[in-house]
Amino acid sequence: MSGTTASLRDRQAAWFRSAFEEFERSLNGETGRPFHQRRREAIAAFADSGFPTTHEEEWRFTDLTPLAGIRFALPAPGVGELPEGLGIPSGLPKGIVLINGGFSPAHSRLPQLPPGCRIESLAQVLARTPGDVEDHFSRTAIQGENPFAALGTAFTRDGLFVSIPPNTVVTEPIVILTAAAGQTSPALLHPRLFVSVGDNSQVSLIQIFAGAPGQQSLTNALCDIVIGDGAVVTYDKIQNEPPEMYHIATIRSRQGRSSTFASTSVTLGGALTRNTITAVLDGDGAEATLNGLYLGTGGRLIDNHTAIDHAKPHCNSYELYKGILAGRSRGVFNGKIFVRKDAQKTDAKQTNKNLILSDDAAIDTKPQLEIYANDVKCTHGATIGQLEEESLFYLRTRGINADDARDLLIYAFASDVIDRIPHPGLRAGLQSMIHDALQKER
């Protein structure tokens, strides 16, 4: 490590330690509760590592230098009004709102839920039944997790806690809007979502990250999902924050026997986005599907790191990530599939496809397999290409102008992921947002 990098990390560590001490003073009696020890361990871990640098393999294509020099404020969670101009997909029902990382009852509409279901402010759960969070955290935390996950744990104060009891079907999707609001200086937000789904239950969650233009902030989001035996869970994440915002997200799921988890991550905005997704198949016969679509315009950087951990036998996983890169944007895809020694009869498929629309756009892609069992079927691959001139010519000969022909081919490429989202209103809203983004880029 160079002297300059070491000095920067020392300054970062000192600033965040100071911010954590101020955060502790605001917690009053919470510092005596067991979860606060988790916070202290997390800030110590972050202080040891600091922001990752391009010298580290997992971050070598993602330069966080622009973030390192910003002194972010920590706004009060749940306080503020929703700004105008949020980039929210149309066609969705009003849902739960997190402002500056905290639950805002005044702006939220809770869905109709079957008996026994809980949707609560994380701050309330920490105050009333902290053991629920502690037990949940113990099941999803990962040894040696990334520094931003540690930072988010250190500053955990509010967010959302969702608990679905066994043998329960939630028919209405749970929509969660996360937004920054009312900040005049750069803000550091730590929205946190805990989801616990009981055996043989079903639920769909849609989380949208948005913001108003002109607000500079860093959203450091954490989502932990525990899925019981035989449960079926979908989680769709839409990131459409303005170009002044930075977005780092850590999503972790752990599945029980014969459970099903399907997640789609769509990234349309932000100056820099890093999604780290880890799915652990921890029960025989579990199935996981990770899909993603990322649209890079301007000078955006979009980094997707995924890991599917086959810890038990007879599990299936499917992964499809597609990137559309225009302007001077850059994409990064790093997908790992782990097959543990006892995870025999694993079936895993991983594909990354990228469409490059300009000479200045670029993608770094690295699909990986790490297999320790001998009776498995695993495939992976990546492609990088441009729009086919023959297809464009064919559409032009049918009377379609050049821009519309180009858009039709791009939509066809993106629809392979969008069409897998179960909610029809969200699918339609995303198609409109992609159209608007491409029009603006032109």
C-alpha positions as CSV (number, residue, x, y, z in Angstrom):
1,M,0.0,0.0,0.0
2,S,1.4,3.4,-1.0
3,G,2.0,6.1,1.6
4,T,-0.8,8.3,0.1
5,T,-3.3,5.4,0.2
6,A,-2.4,4.6,3.8
7,S,-2.7,8.3,4.8
8,L,-6.1,8.5,3.2
9,R,-7.3,5.4,5.0
10,D,-6.0,6.8,8.3
11,R,-8.0,10.0,7.8
12,Q,-11.1,8.0,6.8
13,A,-10.8,5.8,9.9
14,A,-10.4,8.8,12.2
15,W,-13.4,10.6,10.6
16,F,-15.7,7.5,10.8
17,R,-14.6,6.7,14.4
18,S,-15.5,10.3,15.3
19,A,-18.9,10.0,13.5
20,F,-19.6,6.7,15.3
21,E,-18.8,8.3,18.7
22,E,-21.3,11.0,18.0
23,F,-23.8,8.3,16.7
24,E,-23.3,6.4,20.0
25,R,-24.2,9.5,22.1
26,S,-27.5,9.8,20.2
27,L,-28.5,6.2,21.1
28,N,-29.1,6.8,24.8
29,G,-30.0,3.5,26.4
30,E,-29.4,1.4,23.3
31,T,-25.7,1.1,23.9
32,G,-26.3,-1.4,26.7
33,R,-28.2,-3.8,24.4
34,P,-26.5,-6.8,22.8
35,F,-26.9,-5.6,19.2
36,H,-24.7,-2.5,20.0
37,Q,-21.8,-4.8,20.4
38,R,-22.3,-5.8,16.8
39,R,-22.1,-2.1,15.9
40,R,-18.8,-1.7,17.8
41,E,-17.3,-4.7,16.1
42,A,-18.4,-3.5,12.7
43,I,-16.9,0.0,13.1
44,A,-13.6,-1.5,14.3
45,A,-13.6,-3.8,11.2
46,F,-14.3,-0.9,8.9
47,A,-11.6,1.3,10.6
48,D,-9.1,-1.5,9.9
49,S,-9.9,-1.7,6.2
50,G,-11.3,1.7,5.1
51,F,-12.7,2.2,1.6
52,P,-11.5,-0.5,-0.8
53,T,-8.9,0.5,-3.4
54,T,-8.2,-0.7,-6.9
55,H,-5.2,-2.7,-5.5
56,E,-7.8,-5.2,-4.1
57,E,-8.9,-7.9,-6.5
58,E,-12.6,-7.5,-5.7
59,W,-12.5,-3.7,-6.4
60,R,-9.8,-3.4,-9.1
61,F,-12.2,-2.1,-11.7
62,T,-14.1,0.2,-9.4
63,D,-12.2,3.3,-8.2
64,L,-13.8,4.9,-5.1
65,T,-11.4,7.8,-5.0
66,P,-14.2,10.3,-5.7
67,L,-16.0,9.1,-2.5
68,A,-12.9,9.1,-0.3
69,G,-12.6,12.9,-0.1
70,I,-16.2,13.6,0.7
71,R,-17.2,14.3,4.3
72,F,-20.7,13.0,4.4
73,A,-23.3,14.1,7.0
74,L,-25.5,11.5,8.8
75,P,-29.1,12.8,8.5
76,A,-31.8,11.8,11.0
77,P,-33.5,8.7,9.6
78,G,-37.2,9.0,8.8
79,V,-37.2,12.8,8.9
80,G,-38.1,15.0,5.9
81,E,-40.5,15.4,3.0
82,L,-40.3,13.4,-0.2
83,P,-38.8,15.6,-2.9
84,E,-40.3,16.2,-6.3
85,G,-38.9,14.6,-9.4
86,L,-38.3,11.1,-8.0
87,G,-37.6,8.5,-10.7
88,I,-40.2,6.0,-9.7
89,P,-41.6,3.4,-12.1
90,S,-45.2,3.9,-12.9
91,G,-47.8,1.2,-12.4
92,L,-46.9,0.3,-8.8
93,P,-49.2,0.7,-5.8
94,K,-48.1,3.1,-3.1
95,G,-46.0,1.3,-0.5
96,I,-43.7,1.7,2.5
97,V,-41.4,4.7,2.4
98,L,-37.9,5.0,3.9
99,I,-36.6,8.6,4.1
100,N,-32.9,9.0,4.7
101,G,-32.8,5.4,5.7
102,G,-35.6,5.5,8.2
103,F,-39.2,4.4,8.2
104,S,-41.7,7.3,7.5
105,P,-45.2,6.3,8.6
106,A,-46.7,9.6,7.3
107,H,-45.7,8.7,3.7
108,S,-46.3,5.0,3.9
109,R,-49.2,2.7,3.0
110,L,-49.0,-0.7,4.6
111,P,-50.3,-3.5,2.4
112,Q,-53.2,-5.8,3.5
113,L,-51.4,-8.6,5.3
114,P,-52.6,-12.0,6.6
115,P,-52.7,-12.5,10.4
116,G,-49.3,-12.9,12.0
117,C,-47.3,-10.9,9.4
118,R,-45.2,-8.0,10.7
119,I,-43.9,-4.9,8.9
120,E,-42.3,-2.6,11.4
121,S,-39.8,0.1,11.8
122,L,-36.4,-1.5,12.5
123,A,-35.9,1.1,15.3
124,Q,-39.0,-0.2,17.1
125,V,-37.9,-3.8,16.8
126,L,-34.5,-3.0,18.2
127,A,-36.2,-1.2,21.1
128,R,-38.9,-3.8,21.9
129,T,-37.7,-7.2,20.7
130,P,-34.0,-6.8,19.8
131,G,-33.5,-10.6,19.9
132,D,-35.4,-10.8,16.6
133,V,-32.8,-8.7,14.8
134,E,-29.9,-10.4,16.6
135,D,-31.1,-13.9,15.6
136,H,-31.7,-12.7,12.0
137,F,-28.3,-11.0,11.8
138,S,-26.5,-14.1,13.1
139,R,-28.0,-16.2,10.3
140,T,-27.0,-13.9,7.4
141,A,-23.8,-12.2,8.4
142,I,-20.8,-13.3,6.4
143,Q,-17.2,-13.7,7.8
144,G,-15.0,-11.1,6.2
145,E,-17.8,-9.2,4.7
146,N,-17.1,-6.2,2.6
147,P,-16.3,-2.9,4.3
148,F,-19.5,-1.2,3.3
149,A,-21.6,-3.9,4.9
150,A,-19.6,-3.4,8.1
151,L,-20.1,0.3,7.9
152,G,-23.9,-0.2,7.4
153,T,-24.0,-2.5,10.5
154,A,-22.1,0.0,12.6
155,F,-24.6,2.8,11.8
156,T,-27.7,0.6,11.9
157,R,-30.5,2.6,13.6
158,D,-33.6,2.3,11.5
159,G,-34.9,0.6,8.4
160,L,-37.6,-2.0,7.9
161,F,-38.3,-5.4,9.5
162,V,-40.5,-7.8,7.6
163,S,-41.6,-11.1,9.1
164,I,-43.9,-13.6,7.4
165,P,-45.0,-16.5,9.6
166,P,-45.1,-20.1,8.3
167,N,-47.8,-21.3,5.9
168,T,-48.7,-17.8,4.8
169,V,-49.3,-16.4,1.3
170,V,-49.0,-12.7,0.9
171,T,-50.8,-11.9,-2.3
172,E,-50.0,-8.2,-2.6
173,P,-46.4,-7.2,-3.3
174,I,-44.6,-5.3,-0.6
175,V,-43.3,-2.1,-2.3
176,I,-40.5,-0.2,-0.5
177,L,-39.4,3.2,-1.7
178,T,-36.0,4.4,-0.3
179,A,-35.2,8.1,-1.0
180,A,-32.9,10.9,0.2
181,A,-34.7,14.0,1.3
182,G,-34.0,17.5,2.6
183,Q,-30.2,17.5,2.6
184,T,-28.1,20.6,1.6
185,S,-24.8,18.9,2.2
186,P,-23.6,15.4,1.1
187,A,-25.5,12.7,3.0
188,L,-24.6,9.2,4.0
189,L,-27.6,7.0,4.2
190,H,-27.8,3.5,5.7
191,P,-31.2,2.0,4.7
192,R,-31.5,-1.5,6.2
193,L,-34.0,-4.2,5.3
194,F,-34.4,-7.4,7.3
195,V,-36.8,-10.0,5.8
196,S,-37.7,-13.3,7.5
197,V,-40.0,-15.7,5.6
198,G,-41.3,-18.8,7.5
199,D,-41.6,-22.4,6.2
200,N,-43.9,-22.9,3.2
201,S,-44.8,-19.2,2.9
202,Q,-44.8,-16.9,-0.2
203,V,-44.1,-13.2,-0.5
204,S,-42.9,-10.7,-3.2
205,L,-40.9,-7.6,-2.4
206,I,-40.0,-4.7,-4.6
207,Q,-37.5,-2.2,-3.4
208,I,-37.0,1.1,-5.3
209,F,-34.1,3.5,-4.7
210,A,-34.7,7.0,-6.0
211,G,-33.7,10.6,-5.4
212,A,-34.2,14.1,-6.6
213,P,-31.7,15.7,-9.0
214,G,-29.1,17.9,-7.4
215,Q,-28.8,15.9,-4.1
216,Q,-25.3,14.4,-3.6
217,S,-25.4,11.4,-1.4
218,L,-24.1,7.9,-0.8
219,T,-26.7,5.2,-0.3
220,N,-25.1,2.3,1.6
221,A,-28.0,-0.2,1.5
222,L,-28.1,-3.6,3.2
223,C,-30.8,-6.2,2.7
224,D,-30.8,-9.6,4.6
225,I,-33.3,-12.2,3.6
226,V,-33.8,-15.5,5.5
227,I,-36.0,-18.0,3.7
228,G,-37.6,-21.0,5.4
229,D,-38.0,-24.6,4.2
230,G,-40.4,-24.7,1.2
231,A,-40.8,-20.9,1.0
232,V,-41.1,-18.9,-2.2
233,V,-39.6,-15.4,-2.2
234,T,-39.1,-12.8,-5.0
235,Y,-37.1,-9.7,-4.5
236,D,-36.8,-7.1,-7.2
237,K,-34.4,-4.1,-6.7
238,I,-34.7,-1.0,-8.9
239,Q,-32.0,1.7,-8.7
240,N,-32.8,4.9,-10.5
241,E,-31.1,7.6,-8.4
242,P,-29.9,10.8,-10.1
243,P,-26.4,11.2,-11.5
244,E,-25.1,13.1,-8.4
245,M,-25.7,10.0,-6.2
246,Y,-23.5,7.1,-5.3
247,H,-25.0,3.7,-4.5
248,I,-23.4,0.7,-2.7
249,A,-25.7,-2.2,-2.0
250,T,-25.2,-5.5,-0.2
251,I,-27.9,-8.2,-0.5
252,R,-27.6,-11.5,1.3
253,S,-30.0,-14.4,1.3
254,R,-30.0,-17.8,3.0
255,Q,-32.4,-20.5,1.9
256,G,-33.8,-23.6,3.6
257,R,-34.7,-26.9,2.2
258,S,-36.8,-27.0,-1.1
259,S,-37.1,-23.2,-1.0
260,T,-37.2,-20.9,-4.0
261,F,-35.6,-17.4,-4.3
262,A,-35.7,-15.2,-7.4
263,S,-34.1,-11.8,-7.5
264,T,-33.9,-9.2,-10.3
265,S,-31.6,-6.2,-10.0
266,V,-32.2,-3.3,-12.4
267,T,-29.7,-0.4,-12.4
268,L,-30.6,2.7,-14.4
269,G,-29.1,5.6,-12.4
270,G,-26.4,7.0,-10.2
271,A,-22.8,8.1,-10.8
272,L,-21.4,4.9,-9.4
273,T,-23.3,1.8,-8.4
274,R,-21.9,-1.4,-6.8
275,N,-24.2,-4.3,-6.1
276,T,-22.9,-7.2,-4.1
277,I,-25.3,-10.1,-4.0
278,T,-24.7,-13.4,-2.1
279,A,-27.2,-16.2,-2.2
280,V,-26.5,-19.2,0.1
281,L,-28.4,-22.4,-0.8
282,D,-28.3,-23.9,2.7
283,G,-30.9,-26.7,2.3
284,D,-31.3,-29.7,0.1
285,G,-33.3,-29.0,-3.1
286,A,-33.2,-25.2,-2.8
287,E,-33.3,-23.1,-6.0
288,A,-32.0,-19.6,-6.6
289,T,-32.4,-17.3,-9.6
290,L,-30.4,-14.1,-9.9
291,N,-31.1,-11.8,-12.8
292,G,-29.9,-8.4,-13.6
293,L,-30.1,-5.6,-16.1
294,Y,-27.8,-2.5,-16.1
295,L,-28.0,0.5,-18.3
296,G,-25.0,2.7,-18.5
297,T,-25.2,6.2,-20.0
298,G,-23.0,9.3,-19.7
299,G,-19.9,8.5,-17.6
300,R,-21.6,6.1,-15.1
301,L,-19.9,3.1,-13.6
302,I,-22.0,0.1,-12.8
303,D,-20.4,-2.9,-10.9
304,N,-22.3,-6.1,-10.2
305,H,-20.6,-8.7,-8.0
306,T,-22.6,-11.9,-7.4
307,A,-21.9,-15.1,-5.5
308,I,-24.1,-18.2,-5.4
309,D,-23.0,-20.6,-2.7
310,H,-24.2,-24.2,-3.2
311,A,-23.8,-25.5,0.4
312,K,-26.1,-28.5,0.2
313,P,-26.8,-31.2,-2.5
314,H,-29.6,-31.3,-5.1
315,C,-29.7,-27.5,-5.5
316,N,-30.2,-25.5,-8.7
317,S,-29.2,-22.0,-9.6
318,Y,-29.7,-19.8,-12.7
319,E,-28.2,-16.5,-13.4
320,L,-28.6,-14.1,-16.3
321,Y,-27.1,-10.6,-16.2
322,K,-27.3,-8.2,-19.2
323,G,-25.6,-4.9,-19.7
324,I,-26.4,-2.0,-22.1
325,L,-23.5,0.5,-22.2
326,A,-23.6,3.8,-24.0
327,G,-21.6,7.1,-23.9
328,R,-18.5,6.8,-21.7
329,S,-20.1,4.4,-19.3
330,R,-18.3,1.3,-17.8
331,G,-19.7,-1.9,-16.6
332,V,-18.2,-4.6,-14.3
333,F,-19.6,-8.1,-13.9
334,N,-18.0,-10.6,-11.5
335,G,-20.1,-13.7,-11.0
336,K,-19.0,-16.6,-8.8
337,I,-20.6,-20.0,-8.3
338,F,-19.3,-22.0,-5.3
339,V,-20.1,-25.7,-5.1
340,R,-19.1,-27.1,-1.7
341,K,-17.7,-30.6,-1.2
342,D,-21.0,-32.2,-0.1
343,A,-23.1,-30.3,-2.6
344,Q,-23.5,-33.2,-5.0
345,K,-26.1,-33.1,-7.8
346,T,-25.7,-29.4,-8.2
347,D,-27.0,-27.8,-11.4
348,A,-25.8,-24.2,-12.0
349,K,-26.0,-22.0,-15.1
350,Q,-24.5,-18.5,-15.3
351,T,-24.6,-16.1,-18.3
352,N,-23.5,-12.5,-18.7
353,K,-24.3,-10.7,-22.0
354,N,-23.3,-7.1,-22.9
355,L,-24.4,-4.7,-25.6
356,I,-21.9,-1.9,-26.3
357,L,-23.5,1.1,-28.0
358,S,-20.5,3.5,-28.4
359,D,-16.8,3.4,-29.0
360,D,-16.1,4.9,-25.5
361,A,-18.1,2.4,-23.5
362,A,-16.4,-0.6,-21.9
363,I,-17.2,-3.8,-19.9
364,D,-15.0,-5.9,-17.6
365,T,-16.6,-9.3,-17.2
366,K,-15.4,-12.3,-15.2
367,P,-17.7,-15.3,-14.7
368,Q,-16.2,-17.9,-12.3
369,L,-16.7,-21.4,-11.1
370,E,-15.2,-22.9,-7.9
371,I,-16.2,-26.5,-7.6
372,Y,-15.3,-29.0,-4.9
373,A,-17.9,-31.7,-5.7
374,N,-17.6,-34.2,-8.5
375,D,-21.2,-35.0,-9.5
376,V,-22.4,-31.6,-10.8
377,K,-23.5,-29.8,-13.9
378,C,-22.2,-26.2,-14.1
379,T,-21.9,-23.8,-17.0
380,H,-20.9,-20.2,-17.4
381,G,-20.1,-17.8,-20.1
382,A,-19.9,-14.1,-21.2
383,T,-20.5,-12.3,-24.4
384,I,-19.8,-8.7,-25.6
385,G,-21.2,-7.3,-28.8
386,Q,-22.8,-4.5,-30.7
387,L,-26.1,-4.0,-32.5
388,E,-26.2,-6.1,-35.7
389,E,-26.1,-4.1,-38.9
390,E,-28.1,-6.7,-40.7
391,S,-30.9,-6.5,-38.1
392,L,-30.9,-2.7,-38.3
393,F,-31.0,-2.8,-42.1
394,Y,-33.9,-5.3,-42.0
395,L,-36.0,-3.0,-39.8
396,R,-35.1,0.1,-41.9
397,T,-36.3,-1.7,-45.0
398,R,-39.7,-2.1,-43.2
399,G,-40.1,1.6,-42.9
400,I,-38.7,2.1,-39.4
401,N,-36.4,5.0,-38.9
402,A,-32.9,4.5,-37.6
403,D,-33.5,5.7,-34.0
404,D,-36.6,3.6,-33.6
405,A,-34.9,0.5,-35.1
406,R,-32.0,0.9,-32.7
407,D,-34.4,1.2,-29.8
408,L,-36.4,-1.9,-30.8
409,L,-33.3,-4.0,-30.9
410,I,-32.2,-2.6,-27.5
411,Y,-35.6,-3.3,-26.0
412,A,-35.5,-6.9,-27.3
413,F,-32.1,-7.4,-25.7
414,A,-33.4,-6.0,-22.3
415,S,-36.7,-7.7,-22.3
416,D,-35.1,-11.1,-21.7
417,V,-34.6,-9.8,-18.1
418,I,-37.5,-7.4,-17.7
419,D,-40.0,-10.1,-18.7
420,R,-38.9,-12.3,-15.8
421,I,-40.2,-9.7,-13.3
422,P,-43.6,-11.0,-12.0
423,H,-45.3,-7.7,-11.5
424,P,-46.9,-6.4,-14.8
425,G,-47.0,-2.8,-13.7
426,L,-43.3,-2.8,-12.8
427,R,-42.4,-4.3,-16.1
428,A,-44.3,-1.6,-18.0
429,G,-42.8,1.1,-15.9
430,L,-39.3,-0.1,-16.5
431,Q,-39.8,-0.3,-20.2
432,S,-40.8,3.4,-20.2
433,M,-37.8,4.4,-18.0
434,I,-35.4,2.6,-20.3
435,H,-36.9,4.4,-23.3
436,D,-36.6,7.8,-21.6
437,A,-32.9,7.1,-20.6
438,L,-32.0,6.2,-24.2
439,Q,-33.8,9.2,-25.6
440,K,-31.9,11.4,-23.2
441,E,-28.6,9.8,-24.1
442,R,-29.1,10.5,-27.8
